[in-house]
């Protein structure tokens, strides 16, 4: 199985990466398909072509998008529209505006966004968007949704205490925690691997094979945002 890091609307890089993976190999996406990059609509269209072999996780940016589009109140000051979060770029990619609703996006995308998983676990590893809260309890069902989607420092700085399976995650770009300030390097811990290599910031879109540990990295064609995951 190939695990793919945060995409953030980087369609060209995604298409190149998927074209580099054998067509029969399974895929797992860590979330954050939308926002910041210019082609969120196209990204979701592209990964839906792979649904026969894919597991899709929910990212914090999908959660913000869903909350915004389902909110019937005043949306103008919503956190999703903050310049660093990139909601406007996603609305533009769908030809929508701040008055649009969840029902305004294609039905296939509605179904996709409504059925994303919080985590994936098999006999050898766990995949989650942001990370976990390290406790003595290694049962993932007892983790809080907010942590699975939003946790950062509390996870990365404490992951060495984790006693469960290897964790693959995204959410935090490697540039933020890399000693050599390189996007290309994963955030490697004692029991974890962070796969967000900052494609939308001018880094790479990355995938790792969980069996062979082979990696594929596609360099970004555009650096659109300052580095804030």
Backbone torsions as a table, in degrees:
resi	resn	phi	psi	omega
1	UNK	NA	137.1	175.4
2	UNK	-99.9	129.7	176.1
3	UNK	-103.9	130.2	-173.4
4	UNK	-114.3	131.3	-176.8
5	UNK	-77.8	-173.3	-174.0
6	UNK	-58.7	133.4	-175.3
7	UNK	-101.7	-45.6	176.4
8	UNK	50.8	52.1	173.3
9	UNK	74.9	9.8	-179.1
10	UNK	-87.5	81.4	-172.5
11	UNK	-69.7	-46.8	-176.8
12	UNK	-59.1	-44.7	179.9
13	UNK	-65.6	-39.3	177.6
14	UNK	-61.9	-45.9	-178.3
15	UNK	-62.1	-40.6	178.0
16	UNK	-65.5	-40.7	-179.3
17	UNK	-65.3	-47.0	-179.4
18	UNK	-64.1	-31.5	177.7
19	UNK	-70.3	-15.9	-179.2
20	UNK	-93.2	-5.5	-177.7
21	UNK	-102.9	131.3	178.6
22	UNK	-52.0	139.5	-170.7
23	UNK	-65.6	-18.3	-179.7
24	UNK	-96.1	-5.0	-179.2
25	UNK	-77.6	144.1	178.1
26	UNK	-77.1	153.2	-177.7
27	UNK	-125.6	146.6	172.2
28	UNK	-135.6	123.2	-179.1
29	UNK	-103.2	133.1	-173.2
30	UNK	-86.1	2.8	179.3
31	UNK	97.7	-177.9	-172.7
32	UNK	57.4	59.8	175.6
33	UNK	-79.5	-28.1	-170.0
34	UNK	-109.3	172.5	171.0
35	UNK	82.2	148.9	175.9
36	UNK	72.9	-59.7	174.7
37	UNK	-69.7	167.2	-170.5
38	UNK	-89.3	-5.7	-167.6
39	UNK	-130.1	46.8	-179.4
40	UNK	-60.9	-43.6	177.6
41	UNK	-55.6	-48.3	-178.4
42	UNK	-65.4	-34.8	178.1
43	UNK	-61.2	-48.0	-179.1
44	UNK	-66.6	-40.4	174.7
45	UNK	-56.0	-42.4	-176.3
46	UNK	-69.7	-43.3	-176.9
47	UNK	-74.6	-22.7	174.8
48	UNK	-66.4	-23.4	175.1
49	UNK	-67.6	-16.6	-177.2
50	UNK	-104.9	13.2	-171.6
51	UNK	-65.0	-22.4	179.1
52	UNK	-66.9	-16.4	-177.2
53	UNK	-133.2	19.2	-169.4
54	UNK	-123.8	152.0	166.0
55	UNK	-115.9	131.5	-177.7
56	UNK	-115.9	126.5	176.7
57	UNK	-100.1	155.1	175.5
58	UNK	-82.3	133.7	173.1
59	UNK	-107.7	166.8	178.8
60	UNK	-64.4	-26.8	179.4
61	UNK	-75.4	-33.7	172.2
62	UNK	-65.8	-39.4	178.6
63	UNK	-61.5	-43.5	178.0
64	UNK	-63.0	-41.3	179.8
65	UNK	-62.0	-47.1	-179.3
66	UNK	-62.4	-46.5	-179.3
67	UNK	-59.7	-41.9	-179.6
68	UNK	-63.1	-49.8	-174.2
69	UNK	-72.3	-20.5	177.4
70	UNK	-95.5	-3.3	-178.8
71	UNK	-82.4	122.5	-178.1
72	UNK	-92.1	0.1	-179.1
73	UNK	-92.9	-158.9	-180.0
74	UNK	-73.1	120.6	-173.9
75	UNK	-101.8	-6.1	-168.1
76	UNK	-62.6	-29.8	-178.3
77	UNK	-102.1	17.0	-175.9
78	UNK	-66.0	141.7	-177.8
79	UNK	-56.9	-33.4	-178.0
80	UNK	-60.3	-29.3	-176.9
81	UNK	-86.4	-2.5	176.2
82	UNK	-57.6	143.3	-173.2
83	UNK	-55.3	-33.5	-178.2
84	UNK	-79.8	-16.3	-178.2
85	UNK	-91.5	-25.7	168.4
86	UNK	81.6	20.4	178.5
87	UNK	-63.1	-34.4	-179.4
88	UNK	-60.7	-41.8	179.2
89	UNK	-61.6	-36.3	177.7
90	UNK	-68.6	-45.5	175.8
91	UNK	-56.4	-44.6	-179.8
92	UNK	-60.9	-38.7	-178.0
93	UNK	-66.1	-25.0	176.7
94	UNK	-95.9	1.4	-173.6
95	UNK	56.8	42.7	178.4
96	UNK	-113.7	176.2	178.8
97	UNK	-139.5	-177.0	-173.4
98	UNK	-68.3	-12.5	177.8
99	UNK	-93.8	1.0	-178.0
100	UNK	-75.0	161.0	-178.7
101	UNK	-124.5	169.6	-179.0
102	UNK	-56.7	-35.7	-178.4
103	UNK	-69.5	-10.8	-179.0
104	UNK	-82.5	-13.7	178.0
105	UNK	-90.3	158.3	-177.0
106	UNK	-55.5	145.8	-178.0
107	UNK	-56.9	-39.7	179.9
108	UNK	-62.2	-34.3	178.4
109	UNK	-76.2	-36.4	174.4
110	UNK	-58.2	-47.2	-179.7
111	UNK	-64.8	-40.6	177.7
112	UNK	-59.9	-52.0	-177.2
113	UNK	-65.6	-29.4	-177.3
114	UNK	-81.4	-10.7	-174.2
115	UNK	-123.4	22.0	178.4
116	UNK	-73.7	145.4	-177.4
117	UNK	-89.1	148.8	176.4
118	UNK	-77.7	-31.8	177.9
119	UNK	-160.6	167.7	175.5
120	UNK	-132.4	138.1	-180.0
121	UNK	-139.1	133.5	170.7
122	UNK	-127.4	-162.0	-175.0
123	UNK	-69.5	-19.3	-171.3
124	UNK	-115.3	-24.1	-175.5
125	UNK	-154.7	169.5	173.5
126	UNK	-125.6	137.9	175.8
127	UNK	-119.3	137.0	-177.7
128	UNK	-152.1	156.9	-175.6
129	UNK	-66.6	-57.7	-170.0
130	UNK	-103.5	-32.0	-174.4
131	UNK	140.2	-166.3	-178.7
132	UNK	-135.3	164.6	171.5
133	UNK	-91.9	119.5	-174.0
134	UNK	-75.0	117.5	175.3
135	UNK	-137.0	177.1	176.5
136	UNK	-72.1	-19.5	179.0
137	UNK	-83.7	115.2	-178.0
138	UNK	-98.1	10.7	177.3
139	UNK	-79.8	114.5	-175.6
140	UNK	-65.4	-25.2	180.0
141	UNK	-63.6	-18.1	-179.0
142	UNK	-94.6	1.0	176.5
143	UNK	-77.8	148.8	179.3
144	UNK	-84.9	141.8	179.6
145	UNK	-56.5	-42.9	-178.1
146	UNK	-57.7	-40.7	178.7
147	UNK	-68.3	-43.4	-178.0
148	UNK	-61.0	-27.2	-177.5
149	UNK	-100.5	-23.8	-168.1
150	UNK	-127.4	-16.9	-173.2
151	UNK	-61.4	150.0	179.9
152	UNK	-141.8	-92.0	-175.8
153	UNK	-57.9	-39.7	-177.4
154	UNK	-61.4	-28.4	176.5
155	UNK	-84.2	-54.0	-171.7
156	UNK	-63.5	-37.4	-177.8
157	UNK	-81.5	-8.7	-179.4
158	UNK	-121.9	4.3	-174.7
159	UNK	-63.9	-23.4	179.6
160	UNK	-63.7	-17.0	178.4
161	UNK	-86.6	-10.8	-176.4
162	UNK	-68.1	132.3	-176.3
163	UNK	-110.4	3.8	-178.5
164	UNK	-92.5	-156.3	-178.2
165	UNK	-70.4	164.1	177.0
166	UNK	-60.2	138.4	-178.8
167	UNK	-108.8	127.6	169.0
168	UNK	-105.7	134.6	-176.9
169	UNK	-149.8	169.8	176.7
170	UNK	-124.7	-132.7	169.3
171	UNK	75.6	-47.5	-177.5
172	UNK	-106.4	116.3	-177.2
173	UNK	-68.2	142.5	-173.8
174	UNK	-60.7	-29.1	-180.0
175	UNK	-57.8	-31.0	-176.8
176	UNK	-71.3	-24.1	-175.4
177	UNK	-126.0	12.7	-177.1
178	UNK	-93.9	130.5	179.9
179	UNK	-64.9	-30.8	-178.5
180	UNK	-100.6	16.9	177.4
181	UNK	47.5	45.1	-179.7
182	UNK	-113.0	126.4	174.8
183	UNK	-64.3	-29.9	-169.4
184	UNK	-68.8	-27.5	-178.4
185	UNK	-79.4	137.0	172.8
186	UNK	-72.1	160.0	169.4
187	UNK	-83.6	104.9	-174.9
188	UNK	-104.2	122.6	177.5
189	UNK	-112.8	-173.3	179.5
190	UNK	-65.5	-39.4	-177.2
191	UNK	-131.9	28.8	-174.8
192	UNK	-156.5	160.7	175.4
193	UNK	-139.3	122.6	177.0
194	UNK	-95.2	123.1	-170.0
195	UNK	-106.8	7.7	176.0
196	UNK	-84.2	103.5	-179.0
197	UNK	-106.6	30.0	164.4
198	UNK	63.7	44.2	-178.2
199	UNK	-56.3	-45.5	-175.4
200	UNK	-71.5	-12.2	177.8
201	UNK	-98.8	6.1	-176.8
202	UNK	100.4	10.9	179.6
203	UNK	-92.8	-122.2	-175.9
204	UNK	-137.8	153.7	164.8
205	UNK	-97.9	125.2	-169.5
206	UNK	-122.5	150.9	173.2
207	UNK	-140.5	147.0	177.2
208	UNK	-130.4	141.5	176.1
209	UNK	-88.9	121.9	-173.1
210	UNK	-72.0	-17.0	-179.9
211	UNK	-93.3	-46.6	-176.4
212	UNK	-95.3	-17.5	-173.8
213	UNK	66.1	13.9	171.3
214	UNK	-62.9	150.3	179.1
215	UNK	-126.7	152.2	171.7
216	UNK	-127.3	131.1	178.6
217	UNK	-134.3	127.4	179.1
218	UNK	-110.6	121.0	-177.0
219	UNK	-70.3	144.6	-179.3
220	UNK	-67.0	143.2	174.7
221	UNK	-90.0	-18.0	-179.0
222	UNK	-145.7	141.7	171.7
223	UNK	-106.2	107.2	-169.4
224	UNK	-102.5	-21.0	-172.3
225	UNK	-137.8	154.7	167.2
226	UNK	-66.6	162.0	-171.8
227	UNK	-79.9	90.5	172.4
228	UNK	-138.2	113.6	-174.1
229	UNK	-81.6	NA	NA
